């Protein structure tokens, strides 16, 4: 295993853990105050943010897996998946 894939797996795991904590507890205090204060239903907003964070966490996990075989393709996959995750995240928040 190369250090890049280990780093990507750790980063992805941390994001998944944060998403699970948000989703289970629905504690809006885990999100920066400026974003939550603009909404009325704070628990529903927290659930949406948890779904998006979990979706974003998939990109570094795939990148870490592909980095085991090809470092060049892993960066391409990371960029493409992050763009897709942002696009889907925008759709979830609407």
PDB file as gemmi writes it, atoms N, CA and C in Angstrom:
CRYST1    1.000    1.000    1.000  90.00  90.00  90.00 P 1                      
ATOM      1  N   UNK A   1       0.849  -1.188   0.000  1.00  0.00           N  
ATOM      2  CA  UNK A   1       0.000   0.000   0.000  1.00  0.00           C  
ATOM      3  C   UNK A   1       0.888   1.243   0.000  1.00  0.00           C  
ATOM      4  N   UNK A   2       0.508   2.173  -0.814  1.00  0.00           N  
ATOM      5  CA  UNK A   2       1.266   3.415  -0.825  1.00  0.00           C  
ATOM      6  C   UNK A   2       0.637   4.412   0.158  1.00  0.00           C  
ATOM      7  N   UNK A   3       1.395   5.413   0.579  1.00  0.00           N  
ATOM      8  CA  UNK A   3       0.880   6.359   1.576  1.00  0.00           C  
ATOM      9  C   UNK A   3      -0.336   7.153   1.101  1.00  0.00           C  
ATOM     10  N   UNK A   4      -0.413   7.416  -0.197  1.00  0.00           N  
ATOM     11  CA  UNK A   4      -1.549   8.182  -0.720  1.00  0.00           C  
ATOM     12  C   UNK A   4      -2.858   7.429  -0.522  1.00  0.00           C  
ATOM     13  N   UNK A   5      -2.857   6.141  -0.810  1.00  0.00           N  
ATOM     14  CA  UNK A   5      -4.103   5.380  -0.644  1.00  0.00           C  
ATOM     15  C   UNK A   5      -4.474   5.264   0.838  1.00  0.00           C  
ATOM     16  N   UNK A   6      -3.494   5.129   1.702  1.00  0.00           N  
ATOM     17  CA  UNK A   6      -3.776   5.084   3.141  1.00  0.00           C  
ATOM     18  C   UNK A   6      -4.389   6.407   3.600  1.00  0.00           C  
ATOM     19  N   UNK A   7      -3.831   7.511   3.129  1.00  0.00           N  
ATOM     20  CA  UNK A   7      -4.362   8.820   3.483  1.00  0.00           C  
ATOM     21  C   UNK A   7      -5.791   8.995   2.981  1.00  0.00           C  
ATOM     22  N   UNK A   8      -6.058   8.558   1.776  1.00  0.00           N  
ATOM     23  CA  UNK A   8      -7.410   8.673   1.218  1.00  0.00           C  
ATOM     24  C   UNK A   8      -8.412   7.815   1.991  1.00  0.00           C  
ATOM     25  N   UNK A   9      -7.996   6.603   2.378  1.00  0.00           N  
ATOM     26  CA  UNK A   9      -8.882   5.750   3.172  1.00  0.00           C  
ATOM     27  C   UNK A   9      -9.174   6.373   4.532  1.00  0.00           C  
ATOM     28  N   UNK A  10      -8.162   6.959   5.168  1.00  0.00           N  
ATOM     29  CA  UNK A  10      -8.361   7.596   6.474  1.00  0.00           C  
ATOM     30  C   UNK A  10      -9.271   8.820   6.360  1.00  0.00           C  
ATOM     31  N   UNK A  11      -9.047   9.623   5.329  1.00  0.00           N  
ATOM     32  CA  UNK A  11      -9.879  10.809   5.125  1.00  0.00           C  
ATOM     33  C   UNK A  11     -11.324  10.416   4.840  1.00  0.00           C  
ATOM     34  N   UNK A  12     -11.500   9.403   4.020  1.00  0.00           N  
ATOM     35  CA  UNK A  12     -12.845   8.921   3.713  1.00  0.00           C  
ATOM     36  C   UNK A  12     -13.529   8.371   4.963  1.00  0.00           C  
ATOM     37  N   UNK A  13     -12.794   7.639   5.768  1.00  0.00           N  
ATOM     38  CA  UNK A  13     -13.350   7.102   7.007  1.00  0.00           C  
ATOM     39  C   UNK A  13     -13.766   8.200   7.973  1.00  0.00           C  
ATOM     40  N   UNK A  14     -12.965   9.258   8.056  1.00  0.00           N  
ATOM     41  CA  UNK A  14     -13.319  10.376   8.933  1.00  0.00           C  
ATOM     42  C   UNK A  14     -14.588  11.075   8.446  1.00  0.00           C  
ATOM     43  N   UNK A  15     -14.707  11.246   7.135  1.00  0.00           N  
ATOM     44  CA  UNK A  15     -15.919  11.866   6.591  1.00  0.00           C  
ATOM     45  C   UNK A  15     -17.149  10.991   6.823  1.00  0.00           C  
ATOM     46  N   UNK A  16     -17.000   9.677   6.634  1.00  0.00           N  
ATOM     47  CA  UNK A  16     -18.121   8.768   6.897  1.00  0.00           C  
ATOM     48  C   UNK A  16     -18.530   8.817   8.365  1.00  0.00           C  
ATOM     49  N   UNK A  17     -17.554   8.854   9.263  1.00  0.00           N  
ATOM     50  CA  UNK A  17     -17.849   8.927  10.692  1.00  0.00           C  
ATOM     51  C   UNK A  17     -18.609  10.212  11.024  1.00  0.00           C  
ATOM     52  N   UNK A  18     -18.181  11.325  10.445  1.00  0.00           N  
ATOM     53  CA  UNK A  18     -18.870  12.601  10.657  1.00  0.00           C  
ATOM     54  C   UNK A  18     -20.303  12.537  10.114  1.00  0.00           C  
ATOM     55  N   UNK A  19     -20.463  11.935   8.950  1.00  0.00           N  
ATOM     56  CA  UNK A  19     -21.808  11.815   8.358  1.00  0.00           C  
ATOM     57  C   UNK A  19     -22.712  10.952   9.225  1.00  0.00           C  
ATOM     58  N   UNK A  20     -22.186   9.864   9.743  1.00  0.00           N  
ATOM     59  CA  UNK A  20     -22.983   8.980  10.606  1.00  0.00           C  
ATOM     60  C   UNK A  20     -23.372   9.699  11.897  1.00  0.00           C  
ATOM     61  N   UNK A  21     -22.424  10.424  12.477  1.00  0.00           N  
ATOM     62  CA  UNK A  21     -22.744  11.175  13.698  1.00  0.00           C  
ATOM     63  C   UNK A  21     -23.825  12.218  13.442  1.00  0.00           C  
ATOM     64  N   UNK A  22     -23.737  12.917  12.322  1.00  0.00           N  
ATOM     65  CA  UNK A  22     -24.765  13.897  11.989  1.00  0.00           C  
ATOM     66  C   UNK A  22     -26.122  13.235  11.783  1.00  0.00           C  
ATOM     67  N   UNK A  23     -26.117  12.128  11.056  1.00  0.00           N  
ATOM     68  CA  UNK A  23     -27.378  11.474  10.711  1.00  0.00           C  
ATOM     69  C   UNK A  23     -28.055  10.857  11.930  1.00  0.00           C  
ATOM     70  N   UNK A  24     -27.277  10.226  12.784  1.00  0.00           N  
ATOM     71  CA  UNK A  24     -27.865   9.559  13.955  1.00  0.00           C  
ATOM     72  C   UNK A  24     -28.331  10.571  14.999  1.00  0.00           C  
ATOM     73  N   UNK A  25     -27.467  11.523  15.321  1.00  0.00           N  
ATOM     74  CA  UNK A  25     -27.808  12.451  16.398  1.00  0.00           C  
ATOM     75  C   UNK A  25     -28.700  13.599  15.939  1.00  0.00           C  
ATOM     76  N   UNK A  26     -28.622  13.952  14.655  1.00  0.00           N  
ATOM     77  CA  UNK A  26     -29.330  15.118  14.104  1.00  0.00           C  
ATOM     78  C   UNK A  26     -29.062  16.365  14.945  1.00  0.00           C  
ATOM     79  N   UNK A  27     -27.844  16.432  15.459  1.00  0.00           N  
ATOM     80  CA  UNK A  27     -27.426  17.558  16.283  1.00  0.00           C  
ATOM     81  C   UNK A  27     -26.865  18.653  15.378  1.00  0.00           C  
ATOM     82  N   UNK A  28     -27.631  19.701  15.206  1.00  0.00           N  
ATOM     83  CA  UNK A  28     -27.237  20.768  14.295  1.00  0.00           C  
ATOM     84  C   UNK A  28     -26.056  21.575  14.825  1.00  0.00           C  
ATOM     85  N   UNK A  29     -25.668  21.361  16.064  1.00  0.00           N  
ATOM     86  CA  UNK A  29     -24.521  22.073  16.624  1.00  0.00           C  
ATOM     87  C   UNK A  29     -23.194  21.554  16.072  1.00  0.00           C  
ATOM     88  N   UNK A  30     -23.234  20.408  15.370  1.00  0.00           N  
ATOM     89  CA  UNK A  30     -22.024  19.876  14.751  1.00  0.00           C  
ATOM     90  C   UNK A  30     -21.725  20.535  13.400  1.00  0.00           C  
ATOM     91  N   UNK A  31     -22.630  21.389  12.937  1.00  0.00           N  
ATOM     92  CA  UNK A  31     -22.459  22.114  11.677  1.00  0.00           C  
ATOM     93  C   UNK A  31     -22.144  23.564  12.032  1.00  0.00           C  
ATOM     94  N   UNK A  32     -21.279  24.226  11.260  1.00  0.00           N  
ATOM     95  CA  UNK A  32     -20.990  25.640  11.563  1.00  0.00           C  
ATOM     96  C   UNK A  32     -22.258  26.485  11.677  1.00  0.00           C  
ATOM     97  N   UNK A  33     -22.267  27.349  12.661  1.00  0.00           N  
ATOM     98  CA  UNK A  33     -23.456  28.100  13.049  1.00  0.00           C  
ATOM     99  C   UNK A  33     -24.048  28.960  11.936  1.00  0.00           C  
ATOM    100  N   UNK A  34     -23.239  29.546  11.110  1.00  0.00           N  
ATOM    101  CA  UNK A  34     -23.730  30.449  10.078  1.00  0.00           C  
ATOM    102  C   UNK A  34     -24.640  29.785   9.069  1.00  0.00           C  
ATOM    103  N   UNK A  35     -24.417  28.500   8.784  1.00  0.00           N  
ATOM    104  CA  UNK A  35     -25.225  27.797   7.796  1.00  0.00           C  
ATOM    105  C   UNK A  35     -26.557  27.348   8.375  1.00  0.00           C  
ATOM    106  N   UNK A  36     -26.543  26.882   9.602  1.00  0.00           N  
ATOM    107  CA  UNK A  36     -27.762  26.348  10.214  1.00  0.00           C  
ATOM    108  C   UNK A  36     -28.729  27.470  10.579  1.00  0.00           C  
ATOM    109  N   UNK A  37     -28.210  28.637  10.896  1.00  0.00           N  
ATOM    110  CA  UNK A  37     -29.084  29.722  11.340  1.00  0.00           C  
ATOM    111  C   UNK A  37     -29.999  30.226  10.231  1.00  0.00           C  
ATOM    112  N   UNK A  38     -29.694  29.891   8.980  1.00  0.00           N  
ATOM    113  CA  UNK A  38     -30.512  30.364   7.861  1.00  0.00           C  
ATOM    114  C   UNK A  38     -31.716  29.467   7.578  1.00  0.00           C  
ATOM    115  N   UNK A  39     -31.859  28.374   8.309  1.00  0.00           N  
ATOM    116  CA  UNK A  39     -32.952  27.436   8.061  1.00  0.00           C  
ATOM    117  C   UNK A  39     -33.918  27.409   9.235  1.00  0.00           C  
ATOM    118  N   UNK A  40     -35.137  26.971   8.947  1.00  0.00           N  
ATOM    119  CA  UNK A  40     -36.147  26.848  10.001  1.00  0.00           C  
ATOM    120  C   UNK A  40     -36.137  25.453  10.617  1.00  0.00           C  
ATOM    121  N   UNK A  41     -36.072  24.422   9.783  1.00  0.00           N  
ATOM    122  CA  UNK A  41     -36.068  23.039  10.259  1.00  0.00           C  
ATOM    123  C   UNK A  41     -34.624  22.554  10.347  1.00  0.00           C  
ATOM    124  N   UNK A  42     -34.032  22.726  11.509  1.00  0.00           N  
ATOM    125  CA  UNK A  42     -32.620  22.433  11.681  1.00  0.00           C  
ATOM    126  C   UNK A  42     -32.298  20.934  11.608  1.00  0.00           C  
ATOM    127  N   UNK A  43     -33.194  20.087  12.086  1.00  0.00           N  
ATOM    128  CA  UNK A  43     -32.936  18.646  12.048  1.00  0.00           C  
ATOM    129  C   UNK A  43     -32.995  18.101  10.631  1.00  0.00           C  
ATOM    130  N   UNK A  44     -33.922  18.573   9.828  1.00  0.00           N  
ATOM    131  CA  UNK A  44     -33.990  18.132   8.432  1.00  0.00           C  
ATOM    132  C   UNK A  44     -32.762  18.614   7.665  1.00  0.00           C  
ATOM    133  N   UNK A  45     -32.312  19.820   7.966  1.00  0.00           N  
ATOM    134  CA  UNK A  45     -31.109  20.347   7.331  1.00  0.00           C  
ATOM    135  C   UNK A  45     -29.891  19.513   7.717  1.00  0.00           C  
ATOM    136  N   UNK A  46     -29.817  19.111   8.978  1.00  0.00           N  
ATOM    137  CA  UNK A  46     -28.707  18.285   9.440  1.00  0.00           C  
ATOM    138  C   UNK A  46     -28.703  16.939   8.731  1.00  0.00           C  
ATOM    139  N   UNK A  47     -29.881  16.367   8.515  1.00  0.00           N  
ATOM    140  CA  UNK A  47     -29.976  15.096   7.791  1.00  0.00           C  
ATOM    141  C   UNK A  47     -29.501  15.257   6.344  1.00  0.00           C  
ATOM    142  N   UNK A  48     -29.887  16.351   5.697  1.00  0.00           N  
ATOM    143  CA  UNK A  48     -29.437  16.599   4.332  1.00  0.00           C  
ATOM    144  C   UNK A  48     -27.922  16.758   4.262  1.00  0.00           C  
ATOM    145  N   UNK A  49     -27.359  17.489   5.195  1.00  0.00           N  
ATOM    146  CA  UNK A  49     -25.906  17.680   5.221  1.00  0.00           C  
ATOM    147  C   UNK A  49     -25.205  16.347   5.449  1.00  0.00           C  
ATOM    148  N   UNK A  50     -25.752  15.492   6.300  1.00  0.00           N  
ATOM    149  CA  UNK A  50     -25.162  14.175   6.548  1.00  0.00           C  
ATOM    150  C   UNK A  50     -25.155  13.333   5.283  1.00  0.00           C  
ATOM    151  N   UNK A  51     -26.236  13.389   4.514  1.00  0.00           N  
ATOM    152  CA  UNK A  51     -26.291  12.635   3.261  1.00  0.00           C  
ATOM    153  C   UNK A  51     -25.241  13.135   2.273  1.00  0.00           C  
ATOM    154  N   UNK A  52     -25.060  14.441   2.209  1.00  0.00           N  
ATOM    155  CA  UNK A  52     -24.080  15.003   1.281  1.00  0.00           C  
ATOM    156  C   UNK A  52     -22.661  14.673   1.720  1.00  0.00           C  
ATOM    157  N   UNK A  53     -22.388  14.741   3.004  1.00  0.00           N  
ATOM    158  CA  UNK A  53     -21.046  14.405   3.494  1.00  0.00           C  
ATOM    159  C   UNK A  53     -20.733  12.938   3.215  1.00  0.00           C  
ATOM    160  N   UNK A  54     -21.712  12.060   3.394  1.00  0.00           N  
ATOM    161  CA  UNK A  54     -21.500  10.641   3.083  1.00  0.00           C  
ATOM    162  C   UNK A  54     -21.244  10.442   1.593  1.00  0.00           C  
ATOM    163  N   UNK A  55     -21.944  11.183   0.780  1.00  0.00           N  
ATOM    164  CA  UNK A  55     -21.745  11.100  -0.667  1.00  0.00           C  
ATOM    165  C   UNK A  55     -20.356  11.593  -1.053  1.00  0.00           C  
ATOM    166  N   UNK A  56     -19.923  12.675  -0.458  1.00  0.00           N  
ATOM    167  CA  UNK A  56     -18.587  13.210  -0.741  1.00  0.00           C  
ATOM    168  C   UNK A  56     -17.498  12.250  -0.247  1.00  0.00           C  
ATOM    169  N   UNK A  57     -17.770  11.499   0.807  1.00  0.00           N  
ATOM    170  CA  UNK A  57     -16.785  10.567   1.359  1.00  0.00           C  
ATOM    171  C   UNK A  57     -16.512   9.390   0.433  1.00  0.00           C  
ATOM    172  N   UNK A  58     -17.402   9.144  -0.498  1.00  0.00           N  
ATOM    173  CA  UNK A  58     -17.197   8.029  -1.428  1.00  0.00           C  
ATOM    174  C   UNK A  58     -16.028   8.309  -2.377  1.00  0.00           C  
ATOM    175  N   UNK A  59     -15.853   9.569  -2.771  1.00  0.00           N  
ATOM    176  CA  UNK A  59     -14.808   9.925  -3.732  1.00  0.00           C  
ATOM    177  C   UNK A  59     -13.399   9.569  -3.239  1.00  0.00           C  
ATOM    178  N   UNK A  60     -12.996   9.958  -2.038  1.00  0.00           N  
ATOM    179  CA  UNK A  60     -11.658   9.565  -1.603  1.00  0.00           C  
ATOM    180  C   UNK A  60     -11.515   8.059  -1.369  1.00  0.00           C  
ATOM    181  N   UNK A  61     -12.607   7.386  -1.037  1.00  0.00           N  
ATOM    182  CA  UNK A  61     -12.531   5.930  -0.871  1.00  0.00           C  
ATOM    183  C   UNK A  61     -12.230   5.258  -2.205  1.00  0.00           C  
ATOM    184  N   UNK A  62     -12.929   5.659  -3.261  1.00  0.00           N  
ATOM    185  CA  UNK A  62     -12.639   5.114  -4.591  1.00  0.00           C  
ATOM    186  C   UNK A  62     -11.244   5.499  -5.048  1.00  0.00           C  
ATOM    187  N   UNK A  63     -10.868   6.727  -4.765  1.00  0.00           N  
ATOM    188  CA  UNK A  63      -9.538   7.204  -5.151  1.00  0.00           C  
ATOM    189  C   UNK A  63      -8.453   6.381  -4.464  1.00  0.00           C  
ATOM    190  N   UNK A  64      -8.623   6.092  -3.198  1.00  0.00           N  
ATOM    191  CA  UNK A  64      -7.653   5.282  -2.474  1.00  0.00           C  
ATOM    192  C   UNK A  64      -7.561   3.874  -3.014  1.00  0.00           C  
ATOM    193  N   UNK A  65      -8.697   3.312  -3.399  1.00  0.00           N  
ATOM    194  CA  UNK A  65      -8.694   1.965  -3.969  1.00  0.00           C  
ATOM    195  C   UNK A  65      -7.981   1.939  -5.316  1.00  0.00           C  
ATOM    196  N   UNK A  66      -8.269   2.909  -6.157  1.00  0.00           N  
ATOM    197  CA  UNK A  66      -7.641   2.945  -7.477  1.00  0.00           C  
ATOM    198  C   UNK A  66      -6.160   3.296  -7.363  1.00  0.00           C  
ATOM    199  N   UNK A  67      -5.782   4.052  -6.336  1.00  0.00           N  
ATOM    200  CA  UNK A  67      -4.369   4.392  -6.134  1.00  0.00           C  
ATOM    201  C   UNK A  67      -3.528   3.167  -5.825  1.00  0.00           C  
ATOM    202  N   UNK A  68      -4.159   2.098  -5.381  1.00  0.00           N  
ATOM    203  CA  UNK A  68      -3.406   0.865  -5.162  1.00  0.00           C  
ATOM    204  C   UNK A  68      -2.849   0.325  -6.474  1.00  0.00           C  
ATOM    205  N   UNK A  69      -3.513   0.640  -7.576  1.00  0.00           N  
ATOM    206  CA  UNK A  69      -3.124   0.095  -8.873  1.00  0.00           C  
ATOM    207  C   UNK A  69      -2.497   1.134  -9.792  1.00  0.00           C  
ATOM    208  N   UNK A  70      -3.043   2.353  -9.811  1.00  0.00           N  
ATOM    209  CA  UNK A  70      -2.553   3.381 -10.727  1.00  0.00           C  
ATOM    210  C   UNK A  70      -2.727   4.755 -10.085  1.00  0.00           C  
ATOM    211  N   UNK A  71      -1.609   5.428  -9.852  1.00  0.00           N  
ATOM    212  CA  UNK A  71      -1.664   6.730  -9.187  1.00  0.00           C  
ATOM    213  C   UNK A  71      -2.277   7.803 -10.097  1.00  0.00           C  
ATOM    214  N   UNK A  72      -1.974   7.764 -11.362  1.00  0.00           N  
ATOM    215  CA  UNK A  72      -2.498   8.774 -12.282  1.00  0.00           C  
ATOM    216  C   UNK A  72      -4.002   8.728 -12.407  1.00  0.00           C  
ATOM    217  N   UNK A  73      -4.542   7.532 -12.543  1.00  0.00           N  
ATOM    218  CA  UNK A  73      -5.993   7.392 -12.675  1.00  0.00           C  
ATOM    219  C   UNK A  73      -6.716   7.735 -11.382  1.00  0.00           C  
ATOM    220  N   UNK A  74      -6.056   7.563 -10.265  1.00  0.00           N  
ATOM    221  CA  UNK A  74      -6.731   7.848  -8.995  1.00  0.00           C  
ATOM    222  C   UNK A  74      -7.048   9.331  -8.864  1.00  0.00           C  
ATOM    223  N   UNK A  75      -6.160  10.175  -9.329  1.00  0.00           N  
ATOM    224  CA  UNK A  75      -6.407  11.620  -9.253  1.00  0.00           C  
ATOM    225  C   UNK A  75      -7.545  12.009 -10.200  1.00  0.00           C  
ATOM    226  N   UNK A  76      -7.575  11.397 -11.369  1.00  0.00           N  
ATOM    227  CA  UNK A  76      -8.655  11.664 -12.333  1.00  0.00           C  
ATOM    228  C   UNK A  76      -9.997  11.241 -11.740  1.00  0.00           C  
ATOM    229  N   UNK A  77     -10.032  10.069 -11.142  1.00  0.00           N  
ATOM    230  CA  UNK A  77     -11.268   9.579 -10.519  1.00  0.00           C  
ATOM    231  C   UNK A  77     -11.693  10.493  -9.386  1.00  0.00           C  
ATOM    232  N   UNK A  78     -10.746  10.950  -8.582  1.00  0.00           N  
ATOM    233  CA  UNK A  78     -11.071  11.843  -7.470  1.00  0.00           C  
ATOM    234  C   UNK A  78     -11.712  13.131  -7.981  1.00  0.00           C  
ATOM    235  N   UNK A  79     -11.137  13.721  -9.010  1.00  0.00           N  
ATOM    236  CA  UNK A  79     -11.674  14.975  -9.539  1.00  0.00           C  
ATOM    237  C   UNK A  79     -13.074  14.763 -10.111  1.00  0.00           C  
ATOM    238  N   UNK A  80     -13.251  13.718 -10.902  1.00  0.00           N  
ATOM    239  CA  UNK A  80     -14.561  13.461 -11.510  1.00  0.00           C  
ATOM    240  C   UNK A  80     -15.615  13.175 -10.451  1.00  0.00           C  
ATOM    241  N   UNK A  81     -15.284  12.365  -9.468  1.00  0.00           N  
ATOM    242  CA  UNK A  81     -16.262  12.026  -8.438  1.00  0.00           C  
ATOM    243  C   UNK A  81     -16.582  13.212  -7.536  1.00  0.00           C  
ATOM    244  N   UNK A  82     -15.620  14.076  -7.286  1.00  0.00           N  
ATOM    245  CA  UNK A  82     -15.921  15.252  -6.469  1.00  0.00           C  
ATOM    246  C   UNK A  82     -16.871  16.194  -7.207  1.00  0.00           C  
ATOM    247  N   UNK A  83     -16.661  16.362  -8.515  1.00  0.00           N  
ATOM    248  CA  UNK A  83     -17.571  17.201  -9.301  1.00  0.00           C  
ATOM    249  C   UNK A  83     -18.974  16.599  -9.286  1.00  0.00           C  
ATOM    250  N   UNK A  84     -19.073  15.287  -9.479  1.00  0.00           N  
ATOM    251  CA  UNK A  84     -20.383  14.631  -9.442  1.00  0.00           C  
ATOM    252  C   UNK A  84     -21.027  14.737  -8.057  1.00  0.00           C  
ATOM    253  N   UNK A  85     -20.228  14.590  -7.000  1.00  0.00           N  
ATOM    254  CA  UNK A  85     -20.766  14.683  -5.640  1.00  0.00           C  
ATOM    255  C   UNK A  85     -21.289  16.091  -5.358  1.00  0.00           C  
ATOM    256  N   UNK A  86     -20.586  17.090  -5.828  1.00  0.00           N  
ATOM    257  CA  UNK A  86     -21.050  18.462  -5.636  1.00  0.00           C  
ATOM    258  C   UNK A  86     -22.346  18.694  -6.403  1.00  0.00           C  
ATOM    259  N   UNK A  87     -22.420  18.184  -7.625  1.00  0.00           N  
ATOM    260  CA  UNK A  87     -23.628  18.347  -8.430  1.00  0.00           C  
ATOM    261  C   UNK A  87     -24.831  17.661  -7.773  1.00  0.00           C  
ATOM    262  N   UNK A  88     -24.645  16.431  -7.305  1.00  0.00           N  
ATOM    263  CA  UNK A  88     -25.738  15.717  -6.625  1.00  0.00           C  
ATOM    264  C   UNK A  88     -26.077  16.395  -5.308  1.00  0.00           C  
ATOM    265  N   UNK A  89     -25.076  16.904  -4.602  1.00  0.00           N  
ATOM    266  CA  UNK A  89     -25.324  17.620  -3.356  1.00  0.00           C  
ATOM    267  C   UNK A  89     -26.176  18.859  -3.555  1.00  0.00           C  
ATOM    268  N   UNK A  90     -25.922  19.552  -4.644  1.00  0.00           N  
ATOM    269  CA  UNK A  90     -26.749  20.723  -4.963  1.00  0.00           C  
ATOM    270  C   UNK A  90     -28.191  20.304  -5.206  1.00  0.00           C  
ATOM    271  N   UNK A  91     -28.372  19.176  -5.907  1.00  0.00           N  
ATOM    272  CA  UNK A  91     -29.726  18.676  -6.169  1.00  0.00           C  
ATOM    273  C   UNK A  91     -30.424  18.245  -4.876  1.00  0.00           C  
ATOM    274  N   UNK A  92     -29.674  17.666  -3.941  1.00  0.00           N  
ATOM    275  CA  UNK A  92     -30.261  17.233  -2.662  1.00  0.00           C  
ATOM    276  C   UNK A  92     -30.721  18.435  -1.855  1.00  0.00           C  
ATOM    277  N   UNK A  93     -29.954  19.505  -1.870  1.00  0.00           N  
ATOM    278  CA  UNK A  93     -30.271  20.669  -1.046  1.00  0.00           C  
ATOM    279  C   UNK A  93     -31.418  21.510  -1.598  1.00  0.00           C  
ATOM    280  N   UNK A  94     -31.822  21.291  -2.830  1.00  0.00           N  
ATOM    281  CA  UNK A  94     -32.910  22.106  -3.394  1.00  0.00           C  
ATOM    282  C   UNK A  94     -34.248  21.622  -2.995  1.00  0.00           C  
TER     283      UNK A  94                                                      
END                                                                             
